[in-house]
Amino acid sequence: MEVVVKAHMPGLVARVVVNEGERVTAGQEVAVINCMKTEISVITETDGVVKDILVKEWDEMEIGSPMIVLEA
């Protein structure tokens, strides 16, 4: 089953902290969004393996923008 980690607030992608093929656990930080000079962690709610990274640094995010696809 695929799970898409989405942006929970608007801003710019400051960094992606996982790599494709990496195993992640629920509650783990997978990316960071910069919003008004504040860095906010993007956390996965599901255990899984990173299947695809859809963003790169400085991409602009809106609420609900897909960021990372996990194979749960």
N, C-alpha and C positions, 0 to 999 in steps of 0.2 A: 504494500500500500504506500502511495506517495503522500507526503505531507509537505505543504508549502509554508515556509516561515515568511511572514509578511511584516512590513514596516508598521509600527504602532503609532508613529507620529511623523510629521513632515520634517524634512531636513536633508542634509548631504551625508552620504556614506563616508565616514571617517576612515574605517578600515573593516576588512573581513578577517576574522581571526581563526577560521577553519579552512581546510583544504578538501578538494574532492576526494572521496574515498575514506575520509576520516570518520571514525565512530564518535557520536555525540550522545550525551545523556540529557534527560529532561532537566531543565534549570541551568543548562550550560550557555554561556555567552557565545554567540556565533558571529556577531557583527556589532559595530558601533555606529550610531547615527549622531551627527553633530547638528544641534538645533540651537540657534541663537548663542553660539559659543559655549554650549554645554554639551558634553558627551553623554549619550544615553545608550546603555547596552540593549541589544536585541537578543532575547533569550528564547531558546527552543523549549516547547512544552512537551516534546516527544523524544523518546530514544530513537536512534536510527543511524544511518550512514549517509553522509553528504553525497548526494547524487549529482547535483548541478548547482553552480553558483551563478546567479543571474545578474549580479551587480559587481561594480568595481569602485574603487575610491573615487569620490567626488560626484558619483551619480546622484541625481536629485530624486528624493523619495516623497511620495504622498502617503497618507494613511491608507493602508491596505496594499501598497505596492509589493509584488512578490520579490523576495530577495534570494532565498535558498530553498532548494528542493531536497527533501530527505526521503530515503527509502526506509520506512518504518518496519 
